[in-house]
Amino acid sequence: MVGRAFCLYSPFTIAIQVIASDSFLGALAHGKSINPQTDVWHHRNYGRNIGRHHGVCPDGQWAQDEKKYGIGLPRDHASQLFTDADYPVFPLKPGQDAYRDIDAARMKRDIIALSNIALQYRDTVNKQWWGRFPGTDADRAGMKFMTDEFTRLGLKVETFPYVLPRDWRPAAWNLSYTSSKGAKIDVATAFPVSGTKGTSPEGITAEAIWVGIGAAPDFLDRDVRGKAVIIYSTFVPGGRSHSASDRAGLFNANARAQQLGAAMVINVMAVPATASSSPRVDCAAFRK
C-alpha cells in the first residue's frame, strides 16, 4: 500500500481514528480525509544509524533487505551519499572577498541544532506530529537559538507578541486496513491532512474503493457513498500542492469524493519508497 498505487483484487475495509486537540480549531466538511504520505518530510533523516539507535531494525534485518532489494536509500545513505569532505571548494573570484567568511560547515551545524530542537519535541511531546510548531516550547527554543546568534553578532533584537487566532493540530491518529482474509495491516506512514475533523473513539470503518487519480470519469458508475475513497495523487511543480487537492485546481478529486458522500478520503502520494524505511515498513524508526 505504501508508496505505490493500490491493487484491489478483493474487497477490504479501512479504519481510521483521528484525535483532534481541543486547544485548536479546524474542520473539514463532508467526511474525513487522511493522507498516507509515502515520503513524509517531517520524518526525514532516518537511516541505518537511527534504526539501530531505536532498536527497531537490527543489523541482520538491514542485511536481509540489502540481499533482497539491493542497495537503496535511506537505508544505505552512509555508503551512497556524499560526505562533507567530498564536496569541492571553489576559489573566490576577483571581487568576491566579501564572502570569504561564509562558512558552510557552520551553517550546517546551525541546521542540525535547529533540527535537534524538533527532535527533542518529538521525543518528549508527540512522536507522531512534531516539529517547531508556533507557540510550542520547540518554537520558543528555536527563536531563542536564532536571536542569541543575532545578539552575538552585535544586532539589536526586539520581540513583539503575536496571538495566533486559529490553528489545527492532531493529537494522535492511526490507520489500518483489513484484507478479505481478515488480516489487519497498520499503515505506519499515514497522517491526517490539515483541517481533518477528529473522529469518535471508535474511529471510522468503511469499505475501500479505488478511483485512480480521481478525475471526473474515474467516478462514473462508482458508488462512493459511505466508503473509503482511495485516490492516487502526484505533486504539482513546486511541491506545495498535489493533484487531488482543491488548491492544485487539476482534478478536485478530494472535494468530488466528499460531495459524493465518501466516509473518508485517502490520498496515496506518488513518491517512491517511504522515509520511515526503505523498502520495509515494519521496521520504521518512527513507528515506535
ZIGIMO-V215569 format. One record per backbone hydrogen bond with DSSP energy under -1.0 kcal/mol. NH is the residue of the N-H (numbers start at 1). CO is the residue of the C=O. If there is no record, write none. Layout:
NH,CO
NH,CO
//
This chain:
9,7
13,178
14,206
15,176
16,204
17,174
19,172
21,169
24,21
25,167
32,263
34,265
35,191
37,35
43,40
51,47
52,48
53,49
54,50
55,52
56,51
57,51
62,58
63,59
64,60
65,61
66,62
67,63
68,64
69,65
70,66
76,72
77,74
80,76
81,77
86,83
87,84
96,93
99,96
100,97
102,99
107,103
108,104
109,105
110,106
111,107
112,108
113,109
114,110
115,111
116,112
117,113
118,114
119,115
120,116
121,117
122,118
123,119
124,120
125,121
126,121
133,131
136,133
140,136
141,137
142,138
143,139
144,140
145,141
146,142
147,143
148,144
149,145
150,146
151,147
152,148
153,149
154,151
155,150
171,19
172,19
174,17
176,15
177,185
178,13
179,183
182,179
185,177
187,175
191,35
196,193
199,18
203,200
204,16
206,14
208,12
209,228
211,230
214,211
218,215
219,216
220,217
222,219
226,261
227,224
228,207
229,264
230,209
231,266
232,212
233,268
236,241
239,236
243,234
245,242
251,243
254,244
256,252
257,253
258,254
259,255
260,256
261,258
262,257
263,227
264,227
265,32
266,229
267,34
268,231
270,233
271,269
284,281
285,276
287,284
//
